[in-house]
Amino acid sequence: MTETFILKSGALGTNVLTAVIKPEDGEIHKLMILLHGKMDPEISEKSFYELPEDLSLEELCDKFHIMAVIPLMRNRYYISTGDYDCGKYVAYELPDFIKRRYGLPDSIEMILAGISMGGYGAALIAAQTGVFLKIISISGAYIANDVEIGNPEVWGSLTPDRAGLKNSFLYYFLPLSDLRESVERNVSAAIRMFKERGDTPRFAVTCGTEDWLYGRNLDFLKAMDDLNIEYIFDRIDGGGHDSESFRTGLWKAVEHLI
């Protein structure tokens, strides 16, 4: 069962269109916040409304007794700024609101999941806040290193000093001078915060072998290896950066963490 509503967010300073998918029998064992990938501004709401069907979320929630919550957010890789605090919203404001609205216990186990840009965001916010210890990353867009070195595959014709950059997601990775070690913007740096707090997170990571982000995901796994962070990786042979691979990956990841 899927319903949508508008949440007035103080952390983001705007109203947020939100979708909630509940198990048909009403039996909810876990709460999963799911972060979407990059949305084309011209079709973002259409894509947003199609996402539960694309991922077969109603069937997933029915099978595993999960409530899934998807907020429609901006294309900024879930990097927080003073006037748009993604971490505060995803880790605190949104789950607190959902628990009150649906009468869920404060102790309910939570999972933070994300697809593409949302996979990056899920790992980043989980590391920064310490609220989520089960994290799912589906075809995560781990491109901070590409941004830092100016890889044209990511930058295209833009340059760091171009005025038009402010209208691009790349703007939120600046400045480049400290991006490599920035826990505010670089997931590979931020995950060390788990170790600093003494947390023991569990990651489920999936990516298709034909996905242009496959190598970036392997690099991220290496960063977790270096910190001895536990993860399960599912390689989707022949999978690309598409809804079929996202659906397959999400189902596999949930099965690992449930």
C-alpha positions in Angstrom: 0.0 0.0 0.0 1.5 3.3 -1.1 0.5 6.8 0.1 2.0 10.2 -0.4 2.0 13.4 1.7 3.8 16.7 2.1 6.1 17.2 5.1 7.0 20.7 6.0 10.7 20.4 6.9 12.5 22.8 9.2 15.9 21.1 8.4 15.5 21.7 4.7 13.5 24.9 4.8 10.9 23.6 2.3 8.0 21.3 1.9 9.0 17.7 1.0 6.9 15.3 -1.1 7.1 12.0 0.6 6.0 8.5 -0.4 5.3 5.8 2.2 4.9 2.1 1.3 3.4 -0.1 4.0 2.9 -3.9 4.2 -0.6 -4.8 3.4 -1.2 -6.7 6.7 0.0 -3.7 8.7 2.7 -5.7 10.5 5.8 -3.5 10.4 9.1 -4.8 11.8 11.6 -2.4 10.2 11.6 1.2 8.9 13.6 1.8 5.7 14.4 5.3 4.5 15.1 5.1 0.8 17.1 7.9 -1.0 16.5 8.3 -4.7 19.0 9.0 -7.4 19.4 12.0 -9.6 16.1 13.3 -10.8 15.6 15.3 -14.0 13.9 18.5 -12.8 11.4 18.4 -15.7 10.1 14.9 -14.9 11.2 14.5 -11.2 7.7 14.1 -9.8 6.7 11.6 -12.5 9.9 9.6 -11.8 9.3 9.8 -8.1 5.8 8.4 -8.4 7.0 5.6 -10.6 9.8 4.6 -8.3 7.8 2.2 -6.0 6.6 0.2 -9.0 10.0 0.2 -10.6 11.5 -1.3 -7.5 8.5 -3.6 -6.7 8.4 -1.9 -3.2 4.9 -3.0 -2.3 5.9 -6.7 -2.8 9.2 -6.1 -0.9 7.4 -4.4 2.1 4.8 -7.2 2.2 7.4 -10.0 2.2 9.8 -8.5 4.8 7.3 -6.5 6.9 9.1 -3.2 6.1 7.8 0.3 5.9 9.7 2.2 3.2 9.8 6.0 3.1 11.0 7.9 0.1 11.5 11.7 0.3 11.8 13.7 -2.9 15.0 15.7 -2.5 17.3 18.0 -4.5 20.1 16.9 -6.7 23.0 17.7 -4.4 24.3 14.2 -3.5 22.7 14.6 -0.1 25.5 17.0 0.9 24.3 19.3 3.6 24.5 23.1 3.7 23.3 25.6 6.3 20.0 26.1 4.6 19.4 22.5 3.5 20.5 20.0 6.2 20.1 16.6 4.5 21.6 14.7 7.4 19.4 16.3 10.1 16.3 15.7 7.9 17.0 12.1 6.9 18.4 10.9 10.3 16.1 12.8 12.7 13.3 14.9 11.4 11.8 12.4 8.9 12.0 9.3 11.0 10.6 11.1 14.0 7.7 12.3 12.0 7.0 8.9 10.5 7.1 7.2 13.9 4.6 9.7 15.3 2.3 9.6 12.2 2.1 5.8 12.1 2.5 5.0 15.8 5.8 3.2 15.4 7.9 2.5 18.5 11.0 4.6 19.0 13.0 1.3 19.2 12.1 0.1 15.7 15.1 -0.9 13.7 16.0 1.5 10.9 17.7 0.9 7.6 19.1 3.7 5.4 19.1 2.7 1.7 19.9 4.6 -1.5 20.2 4.2 -5.2 22.9 5.8 -7.3 23.3 9.4 -5.9 21.1 8.1 -3.0 23.6 5.3 -2.4 26.3 7.9 -1.9 24.0 9.9 0.3 23.0 6.9 2.4 26.6 6.0 3.2 27.5 9.7 3.8 24.6 10.4 6.2 24.9 7.1 8.0 28.6 7.9 8.7 28.0 11.5 9.7 25.1 10.9 12.1 25.6 7.4 13.5 21.8 6.9 13.5 21.8 4.0 11.0 23.9 0.9 11.4 22.4 -1.0 8.5 23.1 0.7 5.2 22.2 -0.3 1.6 23.9 1.1 -1.4 22.6 0.2 -4.8 24.9 1.3 -7.7 26.2 4.0 -5.5 27.6 7.1 -7.3 30.9 7.3 -5.5 32.4 10.1 -7.7 34.2 12.3 -5.2 37.6 11.2 -6.6 36.4 12.0 -10.2 35.3 15.4 -9.0 38.6 16.1 -7.3 40.7 15.2 -10.4 38.4 16.9 -12.9 37.4 13.7 -14.7 35.5 14.9 -17.8 33.3 11.8 -17.6 31.7 13.5 -14.6 32.5 17.2 -15.1 31.7 17.3 -18.8 32.4 20.8 -20.1 32.1 22.5 -16.7 35.1 23.8 -14.8 35.3 24.6 -11.0 35.2 28.4 -11.6 32.4 28.5 -14.1 29.4 30.5 -13.1 26.9 28.0 -14.4 28.4 25.4 -12.0 26.2 26.7 -9.2 23.2 25.1 -11.0 24.9 21.7 -11.1 25.2 19.1 -8.4 29.0 19.4 -8.8 28.8 22.8 -6.9 28.2 21.0 -3.7 31.5 19.1 -3.8 33.5 22.4 -3.7 36.0 23.4 -2.6 38.2 20.8 -4.2 41.2 21.7 -2.0 40.0 19.5 0.9 37.6 17.2 -0.8 39.7 14.1 -0.3 39.6 14.3 3.5 36.2 16.1 3.9 33.8 14.1 6.1 31.1 16.6 5.0 31.3 15.7 1.3 33.4 12.6 0.7 32.0 9.3 1.7 35.4 7.5 1.7 36.6 10.0 4.3 33.3 10.1 6.3 33.2 6.4 6.9 36.1 6.7 9.3 33.6 8.3 11.7 32.1 4.9 12.3 35.4 3.7 13.7 35.9 6.9 15.7 32.6 6.4 17.5 33.2 2.6 17.9 30.1 1.8 15.7 29.8 -1.6 14.0 27.8 -0.8 10.8 26.7 -3.4 8.3 26.7 -2.5 4.6 25.0 -4.3 1.8 26.4 -3.0 -1.5 25.3 -4.0 -5.0 26.3 -2.9 -8.5 26.1 -4.3 -12.0 29.2 -5.2 -13.9 28.2 -3.1 -16.9 27.3 -0.1 -14.7 29.6 2.9 -15.4 29.9 3.2 -11.6 31.1 -0.4 -11.1 34.8 0.5 -10.6 33.9 3.3 -8.3 32.0 0.9 -6.1 35.0 -1.4 -5.9 37.1 1.6 -4.8 34.5 2.3 -2.1 34.7 -1.3 -0.9 38.5 -1.0 -0.7 38.0 2.1 1.5 35.8 0.0 3.8 38.3 -2.9 3.8 41.0 -0.5 5.0 38.8 0.4 8.0 37.6 -3.2 8.6 34.0 -2.2 8.1 31.7 -5.1 7.5 29.9 -5.4 4.2 28.3 -7.9 1.8 28.8 -7.2 -1.9 26.5 -8.5 -4.6 27.9 -8.2 -8.1 25.1 -8.2 -10.7 26.6 -9.8 -13.7 25.7 -7.9 -16.9 23.7 -5.4 -14.9 23.7 -1.7 -15.9 22.6 1.6 -14.3 18.9 0.9 -14.8 15.8 0.1 -12.9 16.0 -3.7 -13.4 19.5 -3.8 -11.8 18.4 -1.4 -9.0 15.4 -3.6 -8.2 17.5 -6.8 -8.2 20.1 -5.1 -6.1 17.7 -3.8 -3.5 16.0 -7.1 -3.0 19.3 -8.9 -2.6 20.5 -6.3 -0.1 17.4 -6.4 2.0 17.6 -10.2 2.1 21.1 -9.9 3.5 20.2 -7.4 6.2 16.8 -8.7 7.4 
